[in-house]
């Protein structure tokens, strides 16, 4: 509170000072005095006499942010923002603060007023100006807390602090600017009773005269939406405070209306939105694609501590977004600020802290080993104050567990060698890749083994933000790395035949935002991602070996080796033009994908024996292997290497029209070319040529296999007539 203090602002105030600013008063609960009661009575009576008097504000809670400005012409501003979080509806990561400036006396618009904004973190700032109708727009702002200040010649300045802008939100913030001629008296100390609470605020200045104005009303911003999309913001508070299964930030999807769990398909996250398939999803990170095209989940998982917030959109997408009929998950990573902030964490799991399961207790089994350790950190701060900021995050995950024990049957040594000779292949295999020692009947023996389940994962994110001098240009660069290993992906009791899975992923993203004019802004994004998923089939020279009676023999149990390398390039550009009640957005995007790899199904062959004795005698009962059908009647193994290219393009235009203070209309059009995969590699695929007939059954009867031709091979035709109209209010 301001009172008689030795550091009182009035003691050092001189007529030459331009401004004195006092911020963050902690509002105290005081006993309502007789003077306060009389003050409130006068306020109420004066309000009743004035038809245009402000309404009594709602009860105040929390911290009052007060800014006092003293100019050569005495002026004081007392203003604060009472804003609450709300469910919003849009997909773009950037938000908009807009509104209208009016003369508080005449009600006429105030044009050419300067509207200056700055983020509380100090990472971004800029300015705009009101047009002839008094409207102003601050487009393409990153989510966060902002300070907005309005100044105009001949009017009292006003300022709002701690204005929270969620991801892809619109805040309507109107100002009624008070003419300097409406200031009634010289600066002096006054006390005002805040109606609806038992609180007295003492202030210095002329602009709140309780004997004449009646009461003080806070500036209230209206939180709205950029588009009429059905969506919800998952902010950092929910991410940090709610339990997340597997520390996956996207598990909060299940809390949204219309979302059900559908894990039976094992696709994506196993969530169905509004009856759509779980694979109908589109994951964005910092406005760029983050899709895993194999399982349709997020390509790179992100630690919850590295996510600032994200938006889930489940219906009625704007024209800017497509490629899915289910849901959009649009997340943004944390950016650095002018202050150094960081967090270090360690998550630990051990079976010693767990109770045994019911079935395990029933069967007399011990607790399943389950050890997990997950350390990590997030740190951010300035490199150049007010210009260059960094944010770094790192996380390591290590998990060790095992499956339930299973009983395996192995050849018993040395008894097995009594049925074979040194020259046979079976003898060489058993001597080179010895089975576990078992006794049994001298020929085979049983042993219970539990297959290990091991996972190692490393996640790292590095982000840089740069604000150019003048505030017209903002740059963001982000690099991500994900290294995943499952050492026992395809496990075998013969340690030399265990297949390990590796998935190495890295991506880059760049964003440039430029304010061309106060009402014209351009946003350009570019991104690249590289995802390498593969597992091997150890000792591919040895076929898969098995017996009808279930004896485990040397050889990899994997039917094939696999490798898939996906590389994606993405380019986006959006232009936002604000004019009067309209906010027009137009843009286009290009997605280029390359997929190279192989799947060697059946390449190494399979031998099936009747029992272990026929294996010892090298007498298989069955042999099968993959062959190239286009070379028949000759025998040749197929080449599994493939190379595909895939292009997608879209363009859109939409308008957000503010019909009234309570109604906003959105309408737009989107054009999409989904393209088709082209086989550009040296190895092509044979296609089925349907025969003649009136029904599909008749056509299949006369179908033939057509050998591939030369040149690129398109798997299916490209549809270039996809237009969509989007509208909502």
Order of alpha helices (4+ residues) and beta strands (2+ residues): beta-alpha-beta-beta-beta-beta-beta-beta-beta-beta-beta-beta-beta-alpha-beta-beta-alpha-beta-beta-beta-beta-beta-beta-beta-alpha-beta-beta-beta-alpha-beta-beta-beta-beta-beta-beta-beta-beta-beta-beta-alpha-beta-beta-beta-beta-beta-alpha-beta-beta-beta
